[in-house]
Every structure is written in C-alpha cells, then in structure tokens.
Amino acid sequence: MAEAAAAGAVAEPDVEVRMLGADDAHPDDLLAADGYVFACPENLAAMSGAMKEFFDRNYYPALERLNGRPYAMLIAAGGDGTGAARQMARILTGWRLKPIAEPLILCTEAQTPERIAAPKTPGKTALGPCRELGAAMAAGLAMGVF
C-alpha cells in the first residue's frame, strides 16, 4: 500500500517523496516533511507494534512542531480496520495534523490463523486507491492547497 502511494506521489515533479519504515523514521524526518502518508497493518484491532513504537518515540520531540501539516492513512486489515484508524487519528490530532482524506482501509478478509499468517499481495485494482491518494497528496502539496 505504501509503495503504491509513493508511486502515485512521484508522478508530481515538484514533490520529493521519501518512504521510511516506522523503525527508521525519526523526529528530524518528520520535521523535514511537508506532509505524511502513514501506513500500517491493523493487528488485534490496533495499529501495529512498530507503528505504536514510532509514535511513542517521536510524539514528544515533534509535538507543536508539525501543526497544520496534511496527512493521510493507509491501513491493511483482516477486518474493518477502524481500531487502528481511531488510534492513529487520536495521535495525529495531538500533533495538530490535518487529514486530507478518510483513512483508506484495505480489507484482506484474513480471519483464520492460516490466512492471517499467509503473505498478502493485493492486486492492482486494490492498490489503485492507494496510488490515487499518494498522487492527491503530492498534487495538493505542489499546488499549495495543503
């Protein structure tokens, strides 16, 4: 999902796109960006542990320093994904970020132990909205809309 969003965003020549894993992103990365697309899986009706740790590590160092910047969310979920979306939205509200779209949730319908453990490879149709969201973020930043 993140790769599809990045692919949509790089089509905008006036926007630099950086894709970082949650473990690799630090306050300086957040401060250097004009907007964000946060992507994570939902695990047990919550954001992934890696994403939670990212917010734990970066929340206070970035607090009051990101106000007003745009963001979007991508969530891969076996169910409805709303638990992770609510969690992330509360944190991002604390950072005073502005959502540019409703959370984009890709439902994998993985409900059995075998399907949960299996690799998930969404097709181009499922990833199309991710690509469009990345393109919309980049276009909005390039035009100064956000």
C-alpha positions in Angstrom: 0.0 0.0 0.0 2.8 2.4 0.9 4.7 1.6 -2.3 1.5 2.3 -4.4 1.0 5.6 -2.6 4.6 6.6 -3.2 4.3 5.6 -6.9 1.4 7.9 -7.2 3.2 10.7 -5.5 6.4 10.6 -7.5 4.4 11.5 -10.6 4.4 15.0 -9.2 7.8 16.5 -10.3 7.8 19.3 -7.7 7.5 17.0 -4.7 10.2 14.9 -3.2 9.0 11.5 -1.9 10.7 9.6 0.9 9.4 6.3 2.1 10.6 5.3 5.5 9.8 2.3 7.7 8.4 3.1 11.1 11.7 1.8 12.7 13.7 4.2 10.5 11.7 7.4 10.9 12.9 10.0 13.5 11.8 13.5 14.5 14.1 15.1 12.0 12.4 13.2 9.2 9.0 14.4 10.4 10.2 18.0 10.6 11.7 17.9 7.1 8.4 16.7 5.5 5.6 18.9 4.4 3.0 16.1 4.5 2.7 12.5 5.5 1.1 9.2 4.5 1.1 6.9 7.4 0.7 3.2 6.5 0.4 0.2 8.8 -1.4 -3.1 9.3 -4.0 -3.5 11.9 -3.2 -6.2 14.4 -5.7 -7.3 17.0 -7.9 -4.2 16.3 -5.0 -1.8 16.9 -2.2 -0.3 14.9 0.9 -2.5 14.6 3.5 -2.5 17.3 6.1 -1.0 15.0 3.8 2.0 14.3 2.9 2.4 18.0 6.6 2.4 18.8 7.2 5.0 16.1 4.6 7.3 17.7 5.9 6.6 21.2 9.5 7.6 20.1 8.6 10.6 18.0 5.5 12.1 19.6 7.0 14.5 22.2 10.1 15.5 20.2 7.7 16.6 17.3 4.9 18.0 19.4 3.9 21.5 18.5 6.3 21.4 15.6 4.1 19.8 12.9 1.0 21.8 13.4 -1.3 22.2 10.3 0.6 19.7 8.0 -1.5 17.3 6.0 -1.7 13.6 6.4 -3.4 10.5 5.1 -3.7 7.0 6.5 -3.4 3.6 4.8 -4.4 0.5 6.8 -4.3 -3.1 5.9 -6.7 -5.1 8.0 -8.3 -8.5 8.2 -11.5 -6.9 9.4 -12.7 -3.4 9.3 -9.5 -1.5 10.3 -11.3 1.1 12.3 -9.5 0.3 15.6 -6.1 1.2 14.0 -7.7 4.2 12.3 -9.1 5.6 15.6 -5.8 5.1 17.4 -3.8 6.8 14.8 -6.3 9.7 14.4 -6.1 10.5 18.1 -2.3 10.7 18.0 -2.3 12.7 14.8 -4.9 15.1 16.2 -2.5 15.6 19.1 0.2 16.6 16.6 -2.4 19.0 15.1 -2.1 17.4 11.7 -4.9 17.8 9.2 -6.4 14.8 7.4 -6.8 15.2 3.6 -9.0 12.1 3.3 -10.8 9.4 5.2 -8.5 6.5 6.2 -8.0 4.2 3.3 -8.5 0.7 4.6 -7.7 -2.4 2.5 -9.6 -5.4 4.0 -7.7 -8.6 3.4 -10.5 -10.7 5.0 -7.9 -12.8 6.7 -9.8 -14.3 9.6 -8.3 -17.8 10.1 -4.8 -18.4 11.6 -3.6 -19.7 8.2 -4.9 -16.7 6.3 -3.6 -14.3 8.9 -0.1 -15.8 8.7 0.0 -16.0 4.9 1.6 -13.2 2.8 -0.9 -10.8 1.4 -0.4 -9.4 -2.1 -3.2 -7.0 -3.1 -3.8 -6.7 -6.8 -3.6 -3.5 -8.9 -7.3 -2.9 -8.5 -7.0 -2.9 -4.7 -3.9 -0.7 -4.8 -5.4 1.8 -7.2 -6.9 4.0 -4.4 -3.5 4.0 -2.6 -1.8 5.3 -5.7 -4.6 7.9 -6.2 -4.2 9.0 -2.6 -0.4 9.4 -3.0 -1.0 11.4 -6.2 -3.6 13.6 -4.5 -1.3 14.3 -1.5 1.6 15.3 -3.9 -0.6 17.4 -6.1 -2.0 19.3 -3.1 1.4 19.9 -1.7 2.7 21.1 -5.1 -0.2 23.5 -5.6 0.0 24.8 -2.0 -3.5 23.6 -1.2 -2.4 21.9 2.0 
